[in-house]
Amino acid sequence: MVRDGYFYGVGCLLAAGVIAWLAAWPYAIPALLLAAFLLQFFRDPERQIPADAGAVVSPGDGKVTDVSAVDAGGIARTRISIFLSVFDVHVNRSPIGGVIRDVRYQRGKFLNAMGANSAEENEQNIVTVEGEGRTVIFKQIAGLLARRIVFDRKVGDTVARGERIGLIKFGSRVDVLLDRDAAIQVKPGDRVKGGASILALLPVTQTVEAPLAGHWEAR
């Protein structure tokens, strides 16, 4: 459970207790339902991280909505887009092991995360990770309901494949940008799990031992 879950969930439970004490227990049902939703939303299950060389794992739980060729800063890349509904786990994980080379926060709109324009126009956090001789870019993109993106690392930090690195609160989207020679392992409509599902396999040009995943908490 992410720490925020206890904060919001317990707050709603206390509110339900006060309502039941001042009025009657049926009036406390909405607060109890909200507490259950928040505790479910902020869950943080353990995952078995694949050890395959060159594997790029999903940074989040959700549904693959698009796999397409894009131009990213003048470089041809393959983009995999994943939509996270309010019922998915929203803890984000690093797609590869390596060093964080760049973090760029971009203010923007809060369009439906399933829309094509959201990848460029929505508020987002763009992270570049270099490891195993390759560079992978992933985006934490706010959605229609999302109002806070949490990223708990900084440039120069070393991360493990599948390590917890952030959180997007409520409905959102994550994009992964890969070199065009990546062997894509998913297709639109597939369900993936953060840290556990392999999105693609990259040809490994340099062997780098990935660090062990560390502990993370949303702040």
C-alpha positions, 0 to 999 in steps of 0.5 A, spaced: 500 500 500 502 506 498 502 511 504 497 516 500 492 510 501 493 510 508 492 517 509 486 518 504 483 511 506 483 512 514 481 519 513 474 517 510 473 511 515 474 517 520 469 521 517 464 515 516 465 514 524 463 521 525 457 521 521 455 514 524 455 517 531 452 524 529 446 521 524 445 514 523 450 508 520 446 508 513 449 516 512 456 513 513 455 508 507 458 513 502 464 515 506 465 507 507 465 506 499 470 512 498 474 509 503 474 502 500 475 505 493 481 509 495 485 503 499 484 499 493 486 505 488 493 506 492 495 498 492 502 496 491 503 489 490 509 485 489 511 483 482 516 478 479 521 482 475 523 479 468 531 477 468 531 477 460 537 481 457 534 487 453 527 486 456 523 493 457 518 492 462 511 496 462 512 502 467 504 501 469 498 496 469 493 497 464 491 496 457 495 497 451 492 502 446 497 504 441 503 501 438 506 506 433 512 509 429 513 516 431 518 522 431 521 524 437 525 530 437 527 528 430 529 521 431 524 515 429 522 511 435 516 506 436 511 508 441 507 503 446 501 507 450 498 504 456 492 507 459 491 506 466 483 506 469 481 508 476 481 501 477 488 499 475 495 499 480 497 506 479 504 505 482 509 506 476 516 502 475 522 503 471 522 500 464 529 498 464 535 498 469 540 504 468 541 511 470 536 516 469 539 521 464 534 526 464 527 528 467 523 534 464 516 536 467 511 539 462 505 543 464 499 542 460 492 540 459 488 534 462 485 531 456 482 524 456 488 520 456 486 515 451 486 521 446 491 521 441 493 529 443 494 527 450 501 524 449 503 531 447 498 536 450 497 533 457 501 535 463 506 530 463 513 527 466 518 525 461 524 521 463 530 518 459 533 512 462 540 509 459 542 502 461 545 496 457 547 500 452 540 503 450 536 509 451 529 508 453 524 514 454 517 513 458 512 518 460 507 519 466 501 523 462 496 526 466 489 524 464 482 527 465 481 525 472 489 525 474 491 532 478 498 529 481 504 526 478 509 523 483 516 522 480 521 520 486 528 520 483 532 525 480 537 525 474 544 521 475 540 516 480 541 509 478 534 504 478 533 497 477 528 494 471 521 494 475 523 498 480 518 503 483 519 510 481 513 514 481 505 514 481 500 518 477 493 519 482 487 517 478 486 515 471 492 516 466 497 514 461 504 512 460 508 512 454 514 508 452 519 510 446 523 505 444 529 504 438 526 502 432 530 495 432 526 493 438 522 487 438 515 489 440 512 483 444 505 486 445 499 489 441 493 494 442 488 491 447 493 487 451 493 487 458 499 489 462 502 489 469 507 494 471 514 491 472 512 484 470 510 484 463 515 485 457 513 490 452 519 489 448 526 486 447 532 490 445 538 488 442 543 488 448 550 492 445 553 492 452 552 488 458 551 492 464 549 489 471 542 492 473 542 494 481 537 491 485 530 494 486 530 499 492 524 501 496 520 507 494 514 511 497 510 516 494 511 523 497 
